[in-house]
Amino acid sequence: MHLSLLALFLFWISGCFTAQDPVTGPEEVSGYEQGSLTVWCRYGSWWKDYSKYWCRGPKRSSCEIRVETDASERLVKENHVSIRDDQTNFTFTVTMEDLRMSDAGIYWCGITKAGYDHMFKVHVSINPATQSPTTVPTTPTTTSTTTIFTVTTTVKETSTLSTQTSHYSDNSLWRMISVMQTCHCSSPEPPL
């Protein structure tokens, strides 16, 4: 009897016997070449003070750790991969930047502990970039154009006819035309 309890206890200590998955995440994520992708891995509150990591490899027993926390919330960056542990929300975030086609593969969200680590498998796929990035130097330019119009207006007054010629820039021409459209252009009746 004591031997079976000891075996059960050792089984539980190794992390193989838990009520919930100690760490979870997306089964699949994808990003575009030269872009970035972010993976959120969740864990149970009892694991908040443990180191978290992101490793790559088809087998959990032989994956290569790419980046690992130091059991704090400090951002850790290795090459083009970063990790940050949010111990309030019980998630750690992994961001892979400047993605390459060779980044595609099997990765693992992991929690370092005595015995076997808790791990969750994530398949990462990388799509080809939609277009090649190009750098085009740009120099801001400003072009200003002013057009001069000549407008001849005829105004009928009581008994005289006068002709007036004026020069207007394009903006004032449109203002003048709108004023002329609202004006009846007839002379007022002489006062009685």
RODREN-836542 format. One record per residue (C-alpha): x, y, z; residue number from 0; residue in one letter. Coordinates in Angstrom, 2 decimals. Layout:
REM RODREN-836542
<pt X="X" Y="Y" Z="Z" resi="NUM" resn="A"/>
...
***
This chain:
REM RODREN-836542
<pt X="0.00" Y="0.00" Z="0.00" resi="0" resn="M"/>
<pt X="2.75" Y="2.46" Z="0.92" resi="1" resn="H"/>
<pt X="4.61" Y="1.61" Z="-2.27" resi="2" resn="L"/>
<pt X="1.59" Y="2.49" Z="-4.45" resi="3" resn="S"/>
<pt X="1.14" Y="5.80" Z="-2.60" resi="4" resn="L"/>
<pt X="4.83" Y="6.56" Z="-3.10" resi="5" resn="L"/>
<pt X="4.51" Y="5.76" Z="-6.83" resi="6" resn="A"/>
<pt X="1.43" Y="7.99" Z="-7.08" resi="7" resn="L"/>
<pt X="3.25" Y="10.79" Z="-5.25" resi="8" resn="F"/>
<pt X="6.29" Y="10.53" Z="-7.56" resi="9" resn="L"/>
<pt X="3.99" Y="10.48" Z="-10.58" resi="10" resn="F"/>
<pt X="2.30" Y="13.66" Z="-9.32" resi="11" resn="W"/>
<pt X="5.64" Y="15.38" Z="-8.55" resi="12" resn="I"/>
<pt X="6.89" Y="14.71" Z="-12.07" resi="13" resn="S"/>
<pt X="4.05" Y="16.82" Z="-13.46" resi="14" resn="G"/>
<pt X="2.29" Y="13.95" Z="-15.22" resi="15" resn="C"/>
<pt X="-0.72" Y="14.06" Z="-12.92" resi="16" resn="F"/>
<pt X="-2.50" Y="17.43" Z="-12.93" resi="17" resn="T"/>
<pt X="-6.12" Y="18.50" Z="-12.96" resi="18" resn="A"/>
<pt X="-5.52" Y="21.06" Z="-15.70" resi="19" resn="Q"/>
<pt X="-2.93" Y="21.65" Z="-18.37" resi="20" resn="D"/>
<pt X="-0.18" Y="23.60" Z="-16.58" resi="21" resn="P"/>
<pt X="0.66" Y="25.54" Z="-19.77" resi="22" resn="V"/>
<pt X="-1.42" Y="26.09" Z="-22.91" resi="23" resn="T"/>
<pt X="-1.20" Y="28.18" Z="-26.04" resi="24" resn="G"/>
<pt X="-2.25" Y="28.18" Z="-29.67" resi="25" resn="P"/>
<pt X="-1.66" Y="24.92" Z="-31.52" resi="26" resn="E"/>
<pt X="-0.75" Y="26.84" Z="-34.67" resi="27" resn="E"/>
<pt X="0.48" Y="30.34" Z="-35.50" resi="28" resn="V"/>
<pt X="1.68" Y="31.91" Z="-38.73" resi="29" resn="S"/>
<pt X="3.45" Y="35.03" Z="-39.86" resi="30" resn="G"/>
<pt X="4.90" Y="36.57" Z="-42.99" resi="31" resn="Y"/>
<pt X="8.53" Y="36.48" Z="-44.00" resi="32" resn="E"/>
<pt X="10.31" Y="39.64" Z="-42.76" resi="33" resn="Q"/>
<pt X="7.37" Y="40.34" Z="-40.44" resi="34" resn="G"/>
<pt X="6.75" Y="39.30" Z="-36.85" resi="35" resn="S"/>
<pt X="4.44" Y="37.02" Z="-34.90" resi="36" resn="L"/>
<pt X="3.43" Y="36.84" Z="-31.25" resi="37" resn="T"/>
<pt X="2.44" Y="33.79" Z="-29.22" resi="38" resn="V"/>
<pt X="0.63" Y="34.01" Z="-25.85" resi="39" resn="W"/>
<pt X="1.13" Y="31.02" Z="-23.56" resi="40" resn="C"/>
<pt X="-1.12" Y="30.71" Z="-20.46" resi="41" resn="R"/>
<pt X="-0.22" Y="28.92" Z="-17.26" resi="42" resn="Y"/>
<pt X="-1.77" Y="28.18" Z="-13.87" resi="43" resn="G"/>
<pt X="-1.24" Y="30.76" Z="-11.13" resi="44" resn="S"/>
<pt X="0.86" Y="28.34" Z="-9.08" resi="45" resn="W"/>
<pt X="3.59" Y="28.51" Z="-11.78" resi="46" resn="W"/>
<pt X="4.02" Y="32.30" Z="-11.75" resi="47" resn="K"/>
<pt X="7.42" Y="32.26" Z="-9.98" resi="48" resn="D"/>
<pt X="8.98" Y="29.71" Z="-12.34" resi="49" resn="Y"/>
<pt X="11.11" Y="30.40" Z="-15.42" resi="50" resn="S"/>
<pt X="9.29" Y="30.25" Z="-18.76" resi="51" resn="K"/>
<pt X="10.89" Y="29.54" Z="-22.13" resi="52" resn="Y"/>
<pt X="10.38" Y="29.13" Z="-25.88" resi="53" resn="W"/>
<pt X="12.22" Y="26.27" Z="-27.50" resi="54" resn="C"/>
<pt X="12.38" Y="24.70" Z="-30.94" resi="55" resn="R"/>
<pt X="12.46" Y="21.06" Z="-31.95" resi="56" resn="G"/>
<pt X="10.17" Y="18.21" Z="-32.96" resi="57" resn="P"/>
<pt X="10.53" Y="16.45" Z="-29.59" resi="58" resn="K"/>
<pt X="9.99" Y="18.04" Z="-26.22" resi="59" resn="R"/>
<pt X="12.91" Y="16.12" Z="-24.77" resi="60" resn="S"/>
<pt X="15.42" Y="17.56" Z="-27.22" resi="61" resn="S"/>
<pt X="14.16" Y="21.02" Z="-28.12" resi="62" resn="C"/>
<pt X="16.65" Y="23.89" Z="-28.20" resi="63" resn="E"/>
<pt X="15.78" Y="26.83" Z="-25.94" resi="64" resn="I"/>
<pt X="15.65" Y="30.05" Z="-27.98" resi="65" resn="R"/>
<pt X="14.80" Y="32.45" Z="-25.14" resi="66" resn="V"/>
<pt X="14.04" Y="32.08" Z="-21.41" resi="67" resn="E"/>
<pt X="12.79" Y="34.32" Z="-18.59" resi="68" resn="T"/>
<pt X="14.62" Y="34.65" Z="-15.30" resi="69" resn="D"/>
<pt X="11.42" Y="33.99" Z="-13.28" resi="70" resn="A"/>
<pt X="10.67" Y="37.74" Z="-13.35" resi="71" resn="S"/>
<pt X="8.56" Y="39.97" Z="-15.59" resi="72" resn="E"/>
<pt X="11.64" Y="41.47" Z="-17.25" resi="73" resn="R"/>
<pt X="11.74" Y="41.38" Z="-21.08" resi="74" resn="L"/>
<pt X="14.45" Y="39.02" Z="-22.34" resi="75" resn="V"/>
<pt X="15.61" Y="39.15" Z="-25.96" resi="76" resn="K"/>
<pt X="17.89" Y="36.71" Z="-27.79" resi="77" resn="E"/>
<pt X="18.61" Y="37.40" Z="-31.47" resi="78" resn="N"/>
<pt X="15.21" Y="38.06" Z="-33.06" resi="79" resn="H"/>
<pt X="13.11" Y="36.38" Z="-30.33" resi="80" resn="V"/>
<pt X="11.85" Y="37.99" Z="-27.11" resi="81" resn="S"/>
<pt X="9.87" Y="36.74" Z="-24.11" resi="82" resn="I"/>
<pt X="8.07" Y="38.52" Z="-21.27" resi="83" resn="R"/>
<pt X="6.18" Y="36.97" Z="-18.37" resi="84" resn="D"/>
<pt X="3.00" Y="38.73" Z="-17.17" resi="85" resn="D"/>
<pt X="2.69" Y="37.26" Z="-13.68" resi="86" resn="Q"/>
<pt X="-0.54" Y="39.14" Z="-12.99" resi="87" resn="T"/>
<pt X="-2.43" Y="37.59" Z="-15.92" resi="88" resn="N"/>
<pt X="-0.47" Y="34.30" Z="-15.86" resi="89" resn="F"/>
<pt X="0.65" Y="34.53" Z="-19.47" resi="90" resn="T"/>
<pt X="4.01" Y="34.78" Z="-21.12" resi="91" resn="F"/>
<pt X="4.40" Y="36.38" Z="-24.51" resi="92" resn="T"/>
<pt X="6.90" Y="35.29" Z="-27.15" resi="93" resn="V"/>
<pt X="7.58" Y="37.57" Z="-30.13" resi="94" resn="T"/>
<pt X="9.57" Y="36.46" Z="-33.16" resi="95" resn="M"/>
<pt X="10.71" Y="39.35" Z="-35.38" resi="96" resn="E"/>
<pt X="12.33" Y="39.61" Z="-38.81" resi="97" resn="D"/>
<pt X="10.84" Y="36.22" Z="-39.71" resi="98" resn="L"/>
<pt X="12.60" Y="33.95" Z="-42.17" resi="99" resn="R"/>
<pt X="11.22" Y="30.94" Z="-44.01" resi="100" resn="M"/>
<pt X="13.67" Y="28.83" Z="-41.98" resi="101" resn="S"/>
<pt X="11.86" Y="29.87" Z="-38.75" resi="102" resn="D"/>
<pt X="8.96" Y="27.54" Z="-39.63" resi="103" resn="A"/>
<pt X="8.72" Y="24.43" Z="-37.47" resi="104" resn="G"/>
<pt X="7.71" Y="22.96" Z="-34.13" resi="105" resn="I"/>
<pt X="8.18" Y="25.11" Z="-31.01" resi="106" resn="Y"/>
<pt X="7.24" Y="24.66" Z="-27.37" resi="107" resn="W"/>
<pt X="5.96" Y="26.99" Z="-24.64" resi="108" resn="C"/>
<pt X="7.70" Y="25.67" Z="-21.53" resi="109" resn="G"/>
<pt X="7.90" Y="26.06" Z="-17.75" resi="110" resn="I"/>
<pt X="11.13" Y="25.01" Z="-16.05" resi="111" resn="T"/>
<pt X="10.57" Y="22.83" Z="-12.98" resi="112" resn="K"/>
<pt X="12.06" Y="19.87" Z="-11.17" resi="113" resn="A"/>
<pt X="11.49" Y="16.66" Z="-13.10" resi="114" resn="G"/>
<pt X="9.91" Y="16.97" Z="-16.53" resi="115" resn="Y"/>
<pt X="9.11" Y="20.52" Z="-17.63" resi="116" resn="D"/>
<pt X="5.56" Y="21.50" Z="-18.48" resi="117" resn="H"/>
<pt X="5.37" Y="22.13" Z="-22.22" resi="118" resn="M"/>
<pt X="2.84" Y="22.93" Z="-24.92" resi="119" resn="F"/>
<pt X="3.49" Y="22.26" Z="-28.62" resi="120" resn="K"/>
<pt X="3.04" Y="25.11" Z="-31.14" resi="121" resn="V"/>
<pt X="3.41" Y="24.71" Z="-34.92" resi="122" resn="H"/>
<pt X="4.84" Y="27.87" Z="-36.53" resi="123" resn="V"/>
<pt X="4.38" Y="28.44" Z="-40.26" resi="124" resn="S"/>
<pt X="5.92" Y="31.27" Z="-42.27" resi="125" resn="I"/>
<pt X="4.30" Y="32.60" Z="-45.44" resi="126" resn="N"/>
<pt X="6.36" Y="34.24" Z="-48.20" resi="127" resn="P"/>
<pt X="6.45" Y="38.02" Z="-48.13" resi="128" resn="A"/>
<pt X="3.84" Y="39.55" Z="-50.43" resi="129" resn="T"/>
<pt X="6.44" Y="41.82" Z="-51.99" resi="130" resn="Q"/>
<pt X="10.13" Y="42.45" Z="-51.64" resi="131" resn="S"/>
<pt X="10.90" Y="45.34" Z="-49.35" resi="132" resn="P"/>
<pt X="12.45" Y="48.23" Z="-51.18" resi="133" resn="T"/>
<pt X="13.79" Y="51.46" Z="-49.87" resi="134" resn="T"/>
<pt X="12.93" Y="54.42" Z="-52.03" resi="135" resn="V"/>
<pt X="14.43" Y="57.70" Z="-50.93" resi="136" resn="P"/>
<pt X="11.81" Y="60.39" Z="-50.93" resi="137" resn="T"/>
<pt X="12.37" Y="64.11" Z="-51.03" resi="138" resn="T"/>
<pt X="9.39" Y="66.24" Z="-50.17" resi="139" resn="P"/>
<pt X="8.57" Y="68.69" Z="-52.95" resi="140" resn="T"/>
<pt X="6.11" Y="71.53" Z="-53.02" resi="141" resn="T"/>
<pt X="4.73" Y="72.84" Z="-56.27" resi="142" resn="T"/>
<pt X="2.73" Y="76.04" Z="-56.34" resi="143" resn="S"/>
<pt X="0.87" Y="77.31" Z="-59.39" resi="144" resn="T"/>
<pt X="-0.83" Y="80.66" Z="-59.75" resi="145" resn="T"/>
<pt X="-2.97" Y="81.38" Z="-62.79" resi="146" resn="T"/>
<pt X="-3.91" Y="84.94" Z="-63.65" resi="147" resn="I"/>
<pt X="-7.23" Y="85.62" Z="-65.37" resi="148" resn="F"/>
<pt X="-8.48" Y="88.80" Z="-67.02" resi="149" resn="T"/>
<pt X="-12.14" Y="89.46" Z="-66.42" resi="150" resn="V"/>
<pt X="-14.12" Y="92.20" Z="-68.13" resi="151" resn="T"/>
<pt X="-17.30" Y="93.27" Z="-66.40" resi="152" resn="T"/>
<pt X="-19.94" Y="95.66" Z="-67.67" resi="153" resn="T"/>
<pt X="-22.03" Y="97.50" Z="-65.13" resi="154" resn="V"/>
<pt X="-25.09" Y="99.49" Z="-66.18" resi="155" resn="K"/>
<pt X="-25.63" Y="102.60" Z="-64.18" resi="156" resn="E"/>
<pt X="-28.38" Y="105.16" Z="-64.48" resi="157" resn="T"/>
<pt X="-27.31" Y="106.68" Z="-67.76" resi="158" resn="S"/>
<pt X="-23.69" Y="105.77" Z="-68.22" resi="159" resn="T"/>
<pt X="-22.07" Y="102.61" Z="-69.37" resi="160" resn="L"/>
<pt X="-18.67" Y="101.75" Z="-67.97" resi="161" resn="S"/>
<pt X="-16.32" Y="98.88" Z="-68.57" resi="162" resn="T"/>
<pt X="-13.88" Y="97.75" Z="-65.94" resi="163" resn="Q"/>
<pt X="-10.98" Y="95.33" Z="-66.47" resi="164" resn="T"/>
<pt X="-9.28" Y="93.67" Z="-63.48" resi="165" resn="S"/>
<pt X="-6.71" Y="90.95" Z="-62.90" resi="166" resn="H"/>
<pt X="-7.44" Y="88.16" Z="-60.40" resi="167" resn="Y"/>
<pt X="-5.64" Y="85.09" Z="-59.21" resi="168" resn="S"/>
<pt X="-7.54" Y="81.83" Z="-59.58" resi="169" resn="D"/>
<pt X="-8.84" Y="81.83" Z="-55.96" resi="170" resn="N"/>
<pt X="-10.19" Y="85.36" Z="-56.06" resi="171" resn="S"/>
<pt X="-11.77" Y="84.74" Z="-59.48" resi="172" resn="L"/>
<pt X="-13.99" Y="82.04" Z="-58.03" resi="173" resn="W"/>
<pt X="-14.92" Y="84.30" Z="-55.12" resi="174" resn="R"/>
<pt X="-15.77" Y="87.11" Z="-57.52" resi="175" resn="M"/>
<pt X="-17.89" Y="84.82" Z="-59.70" resi="176" resn="I"/>
<pt X="-19.87" Y="83.61" Z="-56.70" resi="177" resn="S"/>
<pt X="-20.45" Y="87.22" Z="-55.59" resi="178" resn="V"/>
<pt X="-21.59" Y="88.14" Z="-59.10" resi="179" resn="M"/>
<pt X="-24.02" Y="85.23" Z="-59.12" resi="180" resn="Q"/>
<pt X="-25.66" Y="86.49" Z="-55.95" resi="181" resn="T"/>
<pt X="-25.63" Y="90.14" Z="-57.06" resi="182" resn="C"/>
<pt X="-28.39" Y="91.41" Z="-59.36" resi="183" resn="H"/>
<pt X="-26.02" Y="93.99" Z="-60.83" resi="184" resn="C"/>
<pt X="-28.73" Y="96.60" Z="-61.45" resi="185" resn="S"/>
<pt X="-28.49" Y="100.10" Z="-60.21" resi="186" resn="S"/>
<pt X="-30.75" Y="101.06" Z="-57.38" resi="187" resn="P"/>
<pt X="-33.74" Y="103.29" Z="-58.01" resi="188" resn="E"/>
<pt X="-33.06" Y="106.96" Z="-57.29" resi="189" resn="P"/>
<pt X="-34.49" Y="108.08" Z="-54.00" resi="190" resn="P"/>
<pt X="-37.84" Y="109.91" Z="-54.17" resi="191" resn="L"/>
***
